Amino acid sequence: MTSGMDFSSPNMSDMALTRRRKAAMVVQMLIDDGATLSLDQLPETLQLALTDELGALRRVDKATVSAVAEEFTAELEAIGLTGSGTRDGAIVALADHLSPTLADQLRAQLDSVRNGDHWPIVVDLSVDRIIAIMCAESIEVCAVALSKLPFGKAAEVLSKTPGDRARRITYAMSQTENITPDAVRRIGAALAQDYGQQRDIAFDKAPVQRLGAILNSTATDTREDVLEGLGGTDPDFASDVRKAIFTFKDIASRVKPTDIPNCIRDVEGDVLITALAATLTGEEALANSAEFILGSLSQRMAGQLREDADERGRVKKTDAEKAMAAVTASIREKADAGVITLIDPDEADDEEDG
């Protein structure tokens, strides 16, 4: 009786098992087990050699397979530390931990970059940096860039890209089928040049955040005067600054009721009473925040604070400003420390619209 098996092929146990052949056997075992291997990280010469070894495999007896597997397992268990093994790998691993100038110099020395492929620099950019590409570059360029990203990173970038633009980019991906390798290389080089270089900056925070922090501590009249003038010059910037500002008026709309007790814990009792006395009978927005604070506390504590505020009577404007600033400063400190999370005004507007 004849079968399709090649009984003329030598048994692997009868052949010399080189390290390369053992590696091929381990790879075959992992493939058979359904594992996903990143063999593309190996130099192409090793990929070719591994392919040849896999092609040479025929029949291997169970004893040989078990011996190779045990040897491979023993080597893995004996490893205490692994490095990248290549200078390129070391550059990629260290780049985020080096000074921006040195990191840029080293990235330019990557073998792939020297050979004309700048995409590793682009792919290694942060998600926020790639989103900047998605929002600024042409739809076609964005489609190519998205196609070059690992699937997981591409999905994250797409989910954080504005909806209409994300839809246009994904549609444009269907038009990239016939793009030439040279065009892709040129796009990668241009993006690496424009976005891969870390620029030295004088300030850690954006202008909106810096101005917002300043106006948070500015007297109300001065703050409103500045914002009014800014609105006439740059309405969009003025709008962003208003969102970055957090004042006593914003407490009712941006602080969760359950966070109020924690927020006022560090405010001196007399200061809190002064702030409440100045606002409970003040303009509507201030009064709303004062009532919001009291409504978020226990009835006994709220009643005592309300009674003390009534006895405090009329408060001078300068004292009122200082007291309100102290309350809002305590809330901002808790938010900056991550103890509480302020409600985003844009998200609140979206929920109301929905």
N, C-alpha and C positions, 0 to 999 in steps of 0.2 A: 504494500500500500504506500502511495506517495503522498507527502504533505508539502505545504508551501514553505516549511522551515528550511533554513540553510544550514544543514548539518556539517557542511564542509568548513564553515567559519570556525576559527579557533576559539576556545573558551578563554575568557579574560583571565581566569585563574592560572592558565598556563603561560601567560605573557607577563613581561616585566611591567610592573605598575609604577610608572613615573609619577611625579607629583602632578604633572599636567594631566595625565590620564585619570588620576584620582580626582582631580578637580572637575574633570568632565563628568565623572560618575556622580559626584555630589550634585552638580548642576542638573543632571538628568533625573536624579532622585527628587530634587526640589520641584522640577517641572512636573514630574509625575504626580507629586503631592499637591499641585495646583498653586504653588508659590509664584509671586510676581517678583521677578529679578530685574535689577537696574544694571544690566550688563553694558548699557550704553555709556556708563561712566568709565569703563575700562578703555585703555588705548586701543585703537583699531587693530593693531598687530596682535594683541592678546585676544581680541574678539574673533579674529580669523583663526588663530591657533586653537581656540576653544571649539570653534565650529568644526575644524578638521578632526579634533579628538572625538567630538560627539559623533561625527560621521563614521569614525573607525570602530565605535562600540557595536558589539553584536550580542552574544550571550554571555552573561555573567552569573556565576553560581551564587547561591544565597550566602555561603560562608564568606566569599570575597566581598560582597556588598556589605555584609554586617561588619567585617573588619575595617573597611574604608569608612563606613559611617561612624564607627566607634572612634577611629583615629581622628576624624574631623571634629567630632564632639569633644574629644579630649583636648584638641588644640584650641577650640573655642573657649573651653572652661579655663584654660591656662592663660588666656589673654587678660591682662589687667588694664590695658590702655591701648587705644588705637588712634592714629593720626590720619591726616588726609593722604599722606604718602606721596604727594606731589606739591610743587611750589604753587601751582595754580589753586589747588585745594586749600593750601594754607592761606593764600591771599583772600579767597572767598570767605574762609572761616574767621579771619581776623579783621577784615575790612571795617566792620561796624564798630570795632573796639579801638581803632587807631584814630589819629588826628585826621580830619577830613582831607587835608592837603596830601599827607602821606598815603592815605587810602586811595585817592585818585591816581597818584603816581604808580602805585602797585597794580591797580586795576588795568592801567594802560600797558602793563608788562605781561598780562595774561597771554599764554600761547595763542589762544583763540583770537584775541584782539590783534596780536602781531600778524596773525594769518588772515586778517581782514574781517573776522566775525566779531562784531561788537554786541551781539545779542545777550551774551552772558551778563554784561554790565546792566542792560535794560531789565532782564529777567530778575536780577538780584535787587532791583530797587524796591523800596517799601511800597506797600499797597497804596498809601496816600499819594506817594509820588507818581505811581502809575495812573491813579485816578486823575491826577493833574494832566497827564498825557491824554486820557480819554476825553477830558473836557476842553482841551485847548487845540489839539491837532485835528487834521481833516478826518472825516469818517473812514476813508479808505486806509489811512495810516493806522488809525485806531484798530481797525479790523485785523490788520497784519500783526500789530503788537499783541492783541488779545490772543491771536492764534499761536503766538510763540510762547505764551505763558504755560506753566504746568496747569493741569485741569483745575485743581483745587484753588490755586491763586487766581486763575482767570474767573472762576465762579464768584469768588469774594469781590474782585474788582467790579465785575458786572453788576453784582447786587448793590454796590455802593455808587454806581454811576447813575445820574439822573435818568428817569424812566424813558423819556422820548429819545434821548441820545443813545441810551443802551439798546433800544429797539433798532435804531438806524445802524448802529455798529454791528449788531448780530446779523441784520439783513445783508450788510456789506460783506460779511464773511463768505457769503455764497458767491460773491463776485471775485474771490481771490484764487480760484482754482487754477487759472492760467498765468498767474503772476510769475515772473522769472526769478530764479535764485539771486541774480545780480541786483534786481530791484529790492528784494528783501534785505540783502546785505547793505545796500545804500540807506534804506530806511533805518536799519539797526544802528548804523554808524551815526546818522543824523540825530537820532533820539539819544544815543549815548553821549553825544557831544552837548546836546541841549539840556538833558536831565540827569546825566550821570555824574556831573561835576558838582561837588559840594561847594556852595558859595559861603564865604565868610560873612557873617551877619553881626551887626552891632548889638541887636536886642534879641532876647530869647522869646519875647511875646510879640504878637502881631500888633499893628497900630491900633486896631479896634480895642483889643484887650488893654493896652496901655492907657489909652485915653479914657476908657470906661472905668478903670481903676482910679484914675485921677479924679474924674467927675463924681465917683462914688463918695469921695471925701470932701467934695466941694459944696459950699452953701447952695441951697435950692435956687435962689434967684440967679446966682452966677451960672449954675449948671444949665438952667433953662435958657439963659441968654446965649450961652455958648452953643447949645444944641440948635437954637433957632437960627443963629448965624450960620452954623455949619449946614443946616438944612437948605438954606438958600444957595450955598456954594456947591455942596455935594450931597444931594438927598439920599443916595444909596448908602454912602458912608455914615451919614447921620442916623439913618435907620438902624444900621448894624451896631452903632455905638449905643443907641437907646436900648437895644436888646442886651448889650453887655453890661449895662448899668443895673445895679440892684439897690433900690432905695426902700424906705419905709412903706411907700405906697405899693410896692410890689409884693409885700409879704403875703397878702391874702390870695394872690393869684399864682404865686410861684413856690410857696412852702406847703408841705403836706401837714395837715393838722397834727398828726402823730409825732412830727419832728419838733413842734413848738416847745414842749417842755425841755427837751435837750438843748435847744437853741438859746433859751433865756436863762439857763442854769448858771452861766458864767457872767451874766449881767448883774451888776450891783442893784440891790432892791430899790434904793432911792432913785437910781438912774431910770430903771424900768417904770417906776411910778411917775416920774417926771415926763417920760415919753408918752405914757398913756394919758396923763392929765392934759398934755398939749394936743393930743390927737383925737381923743374921744369926742370933743366938741368942735373939732376943726373941720376942714373941707372933707367932702364925702370920701375920697380915696383914702385919706389918712384915717378917718373914722372907721372905714371898713376893715382896714388892717388891724386897728386897735381892737375892734370887736372880734376879729378873727383870732387874735392872740388869746383874748379872754375866753372865747368859745372853745378853744383847744385845751384849756386847763380844767382841773377839777372845779366843781361848783364852789367848794369852800375857798379854794385859792383865788378863783376869779372874783368871787364876792369881796374878799378882803382887799384885792388889788383895786377893784372899782371904788370901794369905799375910801381907800387911801388916796386915789387919784382925785376924787371929789374934794377931799379935804385939802389937797395940794393947791387947788384953785388955779388961778391964771398963771401961765408960765411965760417968761420972757422969750422972745424969738431965738436969741442966741443960745439960751439954755435948752430950748426945745430941739434946736438943730443938733446940739452935742448929744443929747439923750437919744434921739432917733438914730444918729450915726453910730452910737455905741451898740444899739440893738441890732442894726443891720450888719455891723462889723462882726458881731458874734455869729450871725447866721452865715456870712460869707466865709468866715474861718472854718466853720463846720463843713461847709460845702467844699472848700479847697482841700480840706483834710480827708475828704471822702466819707465823713461820718454821716452826712445827709446828701441827698441829690435834689437840686432845685428843679422845678418843672420848667421845661423848655417852652417859651411862649409860642414858638411856631407849632410845636406838637399840640399844645393846648388848643390853638386856633384850628388845627386840622380835625381834632376830635369834635369841636363844636360844629364845624362844617358838616362832619359826617353824621 
